[in-house]
């Protein structure tokens, strides 16, 4: 028996990183079906090939209300219902400083980062709300330590703070039919890319090995799988009294490092 027996979920940004780890962990916990929603078709194809019939894939852009609706409709048509929507797709801002950006770059970067990291969550919530109300289900949004603290570029930090506010507002708006919670991981090595509008011409984006032992109190190297347990709890019936809550999976990174000796 798993914690998620008979649950059906839609997971955005499911083709890599934390999203991919969630697909695998949800299946291990007994989920009946997962709709993996991602913009990269090759990642989805690899996921489908490796994980089998309990995973249905759909390529789309989270900034499209229609694509979000199609992901939800696929869950209902193929697996009969929807219990969990996970807004997880995200993008970085390249840690640009305001002083180094033209007005055009700032405008384009803001629209792209907020479009994916905030509007994409809103559209996913709008698309899934009724299906989740039908099952007394839940939404879970991937936040960040940057939802609380300064870490990263200012556009990314602002977007993650906005996502936290959105989560709390939706928890209030959708109660009592739908629970809405968040998980706030610390920096983790994934394929999370910088916004196209904030990339540097001629440079190839690389993913540094982030979240090392020197970044947190527990001295651990973060991996995508380390965060999955929090999403399992929030999707399960064991969290039935939790809404508007955030689980920080940051190994104490948010605490002061000035500890008593």
Secondary structure by P-SEA (a helix, b strand, c coil): cccccccccccccccccaaaaaaaaaaaacccccccccccaaaaaaaaaaccccbbbbbcccccaaaaaaaaaaaaaacccccbbbccccccccccccccccaaaaaaaaaaaaacccaaaaaaaaacaaaaaaaccbbbbbcccccccccccaaaaaaaaaaaaaaaaaaaaacccbbbbbbbbcccccccccccccccccbbbbbcccccccccccccccccccaaaaaaaaacccccccccbbbbccccccccccccc
